[in-house]
């Protein structure tokens, strides 16, 4: 069993999602979490009452060690046997900063966000490029994990000359509930509950890192919308090979039932986000 530690604002979306998924996986054991921003009682409350998960209690009596260190280098991961650390603060996203976890006894660090210099990997896209010598890697962003598998399927089958992606993105924790100051991003300072807010995204650029043949071929933008969960990526591309709409659908469907099963799902049902 792999022993895992989580560093980050554990009441945050990524920390909770990682925690829940790990509890359902027999091969992963969450042994500790580090969050210097809240006390233990509040952490339990946040796991128990979650507006996006119907208030289900998911700890189920499992004892988890809790640390409250602000400096990753000071977290005693080795004291609980944590070997793999999920770095989900969104702050320590470079190799140098994330490597601080190794000083506490960790063996590997996975950054749950894009990184400027760490090797980046997306399931179904470039895991074959992983080398065990890496001690710090990035799992890219949520948008990249949505976009990259689809882009790879299309590129492998038909070839992509260029493309534009748009993501209709659910609200994030950094957005404001009422209008407020945001000197670097004026739009980002507008109230999230009653606006569609255009924003930048690095997902298209990140795809070029995990699929080198697409480097520089994709661009994109994001629209933040007032929904709690579920985001959408719309990809428009110019193909190298001629293809009909039905041929493209067939290629994606075949991939979802084969090599990408469990990563990509295909449906023609009239679904909505909930």
C-alpha positions in Angstrom: 0.0 0.0 0.0 1.3 3.5 -0.9 1.4 5.9 2.0 0.4 9.4 1.0 0.4 12.8 2.6 -1.5 15.9 1.5 -0.2 19.4 1.8 -2.6 22.2 1.2 -5.7 23.9 2.2 -7.4 20.6 3.0 -10.9 22.2 3.0 -10.1 23.2 -0.6 -11.5 21.3 -3.5 -8.4 19.5 -4.6 -7.4 18.4 -1.1 -10.9 17.0 -0.4 -11.2 15.3 -3.8 -7.8 13.6 -3.4 -8.8 12.5 0.1 -12.1 11.0 -0.9 -10.8 9.2 -3.9 -7.9 7.7 -1.8 -10.4 6.4 0.8 -12.1 4.4 -2.0 -8.8 3.0 -3.3 -7.5 -0.1 -1.5 -3.9 0.6 -2.7 -3.6 4.1 -1.2 -3.4 5.1 2.5 -3.7 8.7 3.5 -1.5 8.9 6.6 -1.3 12.7 7.2 -2.4 16.1 6.0 -0.7 19.4 6.6 -2.8 22.6 6.8 -1.5 25.6 8.8 -4.6 27.7 8.2 -7.3 25.9 10.1 -7.6 23.9 13.4 -8.5 20.2 13.6 -12.1 20.7 14.6 -12.8 22.9 11.5 -11.1 20.4 9.2 -13.4 17.7 10.4 -16.4 20.0 9.8 -15.3 20.8 6.3 -14.9 17.2 5.4 -18.4 16.4 6.9 -20.3 19.3 5.3 -19.5 19.9 1.7 -21.9 21.8 -0.5 -20.8 19.9 -3.6 -21.0 16.4 -2.1 -24.4 16.3 -0.4 -23.0 16.5 3.2 -21.7 13.0 3.3 -19.1 12.1 6.0 -16.2 10.4 4.3 -13.6 10.0 7.0 -15.4 7.0 8.4 -13.4 6.8 11.6 -10.1 6.6 9.9 -7.3 8.3 12.0 -5.3 10.8 10.1 -2.3 12.7 11.5 -2.7 16.4 11.1 0.3 18.9 10.9 0.1 22.6 10.8 3.4 23.7 9.3 3.7 26.7 7.0 7.1 25.6 5.7 7.0 22.4 3.7 10.5 21.6 4.8 9.3 21.5 8.4 6.6 18.9 7.9 7.8 15.6 9.5 6.4 13.3 6.8 8.8 10.5 7.7 7.3 10.3 11.2 4.1 8.9 9.7 5.7 7.0 6.8 4.3 9.3 4.1 6.3 8.6 0.9 4.3 10.4 -1.7 3.1 14.0 -1.2 0.2 15.7 -3.0 1.2 19.3 -3.1 -2.2 21.0 -3.5 -1.6 24.5 -2.0 -1.2 26.1 -5.4 1.8 27.9 -4.0 4.7 25.5 -4.1 4.5 24.8 -7.9 8.2 24.8 -8.9 10.7 22.0 -8.5 12.7 24.0 -6.0 9.7 24.9 -3.8 8.0 21.5 -4.0 11.3 19.7 -3.2 11.1 21.1 0.3 8.9 18.1 1.1 11.8 15.8 0.5 13.6 17.3 3.5 10.9 15.9 5.8 11.4 12.4 4.5 9.1 12.2 1.5 10.3 10.3 -1.6 8.1 11.9 -4.3 6.0 15.0 -4.8 3.0 15.4 -7.1 2.0 19.0 -7.8 -1.7 19.3 -8.4 -1.3 22.3 -10.7 0.7 23.4 -13.7 4.4 24.0 -13.1 6.9 26.2 -14.8 9.7 23.6 -14.6 8.5 20.3 -13.2 7.9 17.4 -15.7 4.1 17.4 -16.5 2.0 14.3 -16.9 -1.6 13.6 -17.9 -3.1 10.2 -17.7 -3.7 8.6 -21.1 -1.4 11.1 -22.8 2.2 10.9 -21.8 2.6 8.6 -18.8 5.0 6.5 -20.9 7.5 9.4 -20.6 7.7 9.1 -16.8 11.1 8.3 -15.4 11.5 7.0 -11.9 14.4 9.4 -11.4 11.9 12.3 -11.1 11.2 13.3 -7.5 8.8 16.2 -8.3 6.2 16.1 -11.1 3.1 18.1 -12.1 -0.3 16.6 -12.8 -1.1 19.8 -14.8 -4.5 21.5 -14.4 -8.1 20.3 -14.4 -8.6 22.0 -17.8 -5.5 20.4 -19.2 -6.6 16.9 -18.0 -9.8 17.5 -19.9 -8.3 18.9 -23.0 -5.1 16.9 -23.6 -6.7 13.4 -24.0 -9.2 14.7 -26.5 -6.5 16.6 -28.4 -4.3 13.5 -28.5 -7.1 11.3 -29.8 -7.9 13.8 -32.6 -4.2 14.5 -33.4 -3.2 10.8 -33.6 -6.1 10.0 -35.9 -6.4 13.1 -38.1 -3.5 15.5 -37.3 -4.1 19.0 -35.9 -2.8 22.0 -37.8 -4.1 24.6 -35.3 -6.9 25.0 -32.7 -8.8 27.2 -30.3 -10.1 25.9 -27.0 -12.6 27.6 -24.8 -13.4 26.5 -21.3 -16.6 27.3 -19.5 -15.2 27.1 -16.0 -17.0 26.7 -12.7 -16.4 29.2 -9.9 -13.0 28.9 -8.1 -12.1 29.7 -4.5 -10.1 32.7 -5.4 -13.0 34.6 -7.0 -14.9 37.3 -5.2 -18.5 37.1 -4.1 -18.9 40.8 -4.4 -17.0 43.4 -6.5 -13.6 44.1 -5.0 -10.1 45.3 -5.9 -8.1 43.2 -8.2 -5.3 45.3 -9.7 -3.7 42.6 -11.8 -6.9 41.3 -13.3 -9.7 43.8 -13.3 -12.3 41.4 -14.5 -11.2 38.9 -11.8 -12.4 41.5 -9.2 -16.0 41.3 -10.3 -18.6 39.4 -8.4 -18.8 35.8 -9.4 -22.4 35.1 -8.6 -23.9 37.3 -11.3 -21.3 37.6 -14.0 -19.7 35.6 -16.8 -16.1 36.5 -16.4 -13.5 36.1 -19.3 -10.2 34.9 -18.0 -6.9 33.6 -19.2 -5.9 29.9 -19.1 -2.6 28.2 -19.5 -4.3 24.9 -20.5 -3.6 25.2 -24.3 0.0 26.0 -23.7 0.3 23.1 -21.2 -1.0 20.7 -23.8 2.1 21.5 -25.8 4.2 20.3 -22.9 2.5 16.9 -22.6 2.0 16.5 -26.4 5.2 18.1 -28.0 3.9 17.7 -31.5 1.1 20.2 -30.6 3.4 22.8 -29.0 2.4 26.2 -30.3 -0.6 25.0 -32.2 -3.3 25.6 -29.7 -4.5 28.7 -28.0 -7.4 29.4 -25.7 -9.4 31.3 -23.2 -11.7 30.7 -20.2 -15.1 32.0 -19.1 -15.8 31.8 -15.4 -19.5 31.2 -14.7 -21.5 31.1 -11.5 -21.9 27.4 -11.1 -20.4 25.4 -8.2 -19.0 22.4 -10.0 -18.5 20.9 -13.5 -16.6 22.7 -16.3 -16.7 22.3 -20.1 -14.0 22.5 -22.7 -14.9 23.3 -26.3 -12.2 22.5 -28.8 -12.2 23.8 -32.4 -9.4 22.6 -34.7 -8.2 22.6 -38.3 -7.3 19.1 -39.3 -4.4 17.8 -41.5 -6.7 15.1 -42.9 -10.2 15.6 -44.2 -12.8 14.1 -41.8 -16.5 14.1 -41.4 -18.3 14.8 -38.2 -19.3 11.2 -37.9 -15.7 10.0 -38.4 -14.5 12.3 -35.6 -17.2 11.0 -33.3 -16.4 7.4 -34.2 -12.7 8.0 -33.4 -13.5 9.5 -30.0 -16.0 6.7 -29.2 -13.5 4.0 -30.2 -10.8 5.5 -28.0 -13.1 5.8 -25.0 -13.9 2.1 -25.3 -10.3 1.1 -25.8 -7.0 2.8 -24.9 -8.7 5.6 -23.1 -11.3 3.6 -21.2 -11.6 5.1 -17.7 -10.1 8.4 -18.9 -12.5 9.5 -21.7 -16.2 8.7 -21.7 -18.3 9.2 -24.8 -22.1 9.9 -24.8 -24.7 11.3 -27.1 -27.3 11.7 -24.3 -28.8 15.2 -23.9 -26.9 15.9 -20.6 -26.5 19.0 -18.6 -23.8 19.8 -15.9 -25.6 18.3 -12.9 
